[in-house]
Amino acid sequence: MSEAKWIRLISTEDEIRASLIASALHQQDIPAVEINKKDTAYVFLGSVYVLVPESLLERSRKVLIDEKIVEEDAFDDE
């Protein structure tokens, strides 16, 4: 069985926003994980990333835009 490749959907400095985004995806049966890269001593430094399986990247973007959770230009494009 092959493992899914996870890809960064969005990054934010706001941990609550990242949780809301991940929760909205979970409600649509899209797996999402939050990776907190914020500095523990200086919490204003760093970001929180929301990752989704690469195969669900476009669906994830569409869900967040359609639900008006994020703007179209909010995504991390690599």
C-alpha positions in Angstrom: 0.0 0.0 0.0 1.5 3.3 -1.0 1.6 6.2 1.4 -0.1 9.5 0.5 2.3 12.4 -0.1 1.3 15.3 2.1 1.7 18.9 0.8 1.4 22.3 2.4 -2.0 23.9 1.6 -1.6 27.1 3.5 0.5 28.7 6.2 -0.5 31.3 8.8 0.9 32.9 11.9 -2.5 32.4 13.6 -2.9 29.0 15.3 -6.7 29.4 15.6 -7.1 30.1 11.9 -5.1 27.0 11.1 -7.4 25.0 13.3 -10.5 26.4 11.7 -9.1 25.6 8.2 -8.3 22.0 9.2 -11.7 21.6 10.9 -13.5 22.8 7.8 -11.6 20.3 5.7 -12.3 17.5 8.1 -16.1 18.3 7.9 -15.8 17.6 4.1 -14.0 14.3 4.8 -10.6 15.7 3.7 -7.8 14.7 5.9 -5.7 17.6 7.1 -2.9 18.1 9.7 -1.5 21.1 11.4 2.2 21.5 11.8 3.2 24.1 14.3 6.6 25.7 13.5 6.2 28.6 15.9 9.0 29.3 18.3 8.1 28.3 21.8 10.0 31.2 23.4 8.9 33.9 20.9 5.4 32.8 19.8 5.2 35.7 17.4 7.9 34.1 15.3 7.1 31.2 12.9 4.1 29.8 11.2 1.5 27.0 11.4 1.1 24.9 8.3 -1.9 23.0 7.2 -1.1 20.0 5.1 -3.4 17.8 3.0 -2.7 14.8 0.8 -1.4 15.9 -2.6 -4.3 14.2 -4.4 -6.8 16.3 -2.5 -5.0 19.7 -2.9 -7.3 21.2 -5.5 -10.5 19.9 -3.8 -9.2 21.4 -0.5 -8.7 24.8 -2.1 -12.1 24.7 -3.7 -13.8 23.8 -0.4 -12.1 26.7 1.5 -12.9 29.2 -1.3 -16.5 28.1 -1.7 -17.1 28.2 2.0 -15.5 31.7 2.1 -12.9 30.6 4.7 -10.0 32.0 2.7 -9.5 34.2 -0.4 -8.1 32.7 -3.6 -4.7 34.3 -3.1 -4.2 32.9 0.4 -2.7 29.6 -0.7 1.0 28.7 -0.6 2.1 28.1 -4.2 5.4 26.4 -4.6 
